[in-house]
Amino acid sequence: MSADAATAVEALYRSDWGRIVAILIGLVGDFDLAEESAQEAFAAAVDQWRIDGVPEFPRAWIIQTARHKAIDRMRSQARSAEKLEQYRISGLARDIEEPDYDTSEIPDERLRLIFTCCHPALAPEAQVALTLRTLCGLDTDEIARAFLVPPATMAQRLVRAKRKIRDAGIPYIVPEMTDMSERLDAVLAVIYLVFNEGYAATRGGPLVRTDLCAEAIRLGRLVRMLMAPQPPAEATALVALMLLQDARRDARLDPNGDLVILAEQDRRRWDREQIAEALPLVDEAFRGIPGPIAVQAAIAAQHCQAARAEDTDWPRILRLYDLLARLQPSPIVSLNRAVAVAMVEGPQAALSLIDSLAAAGDLDGYHLLHAARADLLRRSGAPAEAAESYARALKLATNGSERRFLERRLREVRLRTA
């Protein structure tokens, strides 16, 4: 396969998988069939584009090819002429010369997919997991990491969710405003997890996937716009949070693509216009009784408002984490709060908190727990113990940028023990 064709297939898969699958689900009404047909179309592109070259409209080529493969599958599975007639009447099997799939297609097609996946008939964790699978094309193990569960458990959830949508005939639509609120929490959770996967990719070389970050921000803005003129505070908070996190994107990696931690980032490279846009949204979301996302946005705002790392108001951040722990208690929140405790009270105070988290076992497979513990041990003057925790974190990390950072830290503490 030529380099140009190989690059085109890979780039299209990364950037447009969710859009392609969303369109196919709208056509065929079946999640599994849409995903399988899309996969077959990408496989066909590997062979065809090598011979014929990359088509003028590669996404349209994939959609049209996948559509034909879906029709073939349904025809082969049909048991009677009546079923074939139903497909014909539905319009799916109609013959057309050229697909009308340009960039002006239904702008909220992926939002339709999110709201379909986030139907209240599905279990909350299944809603989020299914959307991450179909919208982002994340692998089961990547989604399992976000939920801190084994991949086999996540695979079962995905199968049950797809079956539920099919058997219950859940419609593929954005609901009316009166029905939207009951799905909002799950929709916001999905968008945030999409952003998180873009902000710190599970695997591969680059730490940041700008395509996912940009798509999550776009979807967040769209949800907020759909619920105007008085969007819920948490929808506003999510847009603010993503803008603030994304504003630091260019400073998070050095020229070699290696991770630069927050305290060492060149803050001149932060997107100040984006921060200026987000800060009023944080204030808006924090009026009244703030929700968990609003608190997280306020924490991000504290970091972005500090001109230097040493100017960060860590006592204020710790108070915000105390509030977040009351609103949304979780091992991850406790871990992040421990980091704030270290900045206010010193590493020893935080080590006892992290050791308690480690003893509970919920985060044993989470590399950032061991990385945080290693950093606190390093700062406490215990390089040998720090090396053990860095080695454990390195064993669990799957992203190239993070692995190189941990390898560098591990070398440094081992030199101190020599």
Salt bridges, closest charged atoms under 4 A:
ASP16 OD2 - ARG59 NE 2.65
ASP32 OD1 - LYS162 NZ 3.02
GLU35 OE2 - ARG133 NE 3.64
GLU35 OE1 - LYS162 NZ 2.65
GLU36 OE1 - ARG73 NH1 2.91
GLU40 OE2 - ARG73 NH2 2.59
GLU85 OE2 - ARG88 NH2 2.50
GLU105 OE2 - ARG19 NE 3.66
GLU105 OE2 - ARG59 NH1 3.17
ASP108 OD1 - ARG112 NE 3.75
ASP139 OD2 - ARG203 NH1 3.07
ASP141 OD2 - ARG203 NH2 2.28
GLU142 OE2 - ARG203 NH1 3.51
ASP167 OD1 - ARG166 NE 3.18
GLU197 OE1 - ARG145 NH2 3.87
ASP211 OD2 - ARG209 NH2 2.93
GLU215 OE2 - ARG110 NE 3.24
GLU215 OE2 - ARG218 NH2 3.01
ASP246 OD1 - ARG249 NH1 2.75
ASP250 OD1 - ARG249 NE 3.76
ASP258 OD1 - ARG404 NE 2.38
GLU264 OE2 - ARG409 NH2 3.98
ASP266 OD1 - ARG268 NE 2.95
GLU277 OE2 - ARG221 NH1 2.84
GLU284 OE2 - ARG224 NH2 3.31
GLU310 OE2 - ARG308 NH1 3.25
ASP311 OD1 - ARG308 NH2 2.90
ASP322 OD1 - ARG337 NE 2.59
ASP355 OD1 - ARG373 NE 2.80
ASP364 OD2 - ARG392 NH2 3.13
ASP375 OD1 - ARG378 NH2 2.57
ASP375 OD2 - ARG379 NH1 3.41
GLU402 OE2 - HIS367 NE2 3.34
GLU412 OE1 - ARG409 NH1 3.47
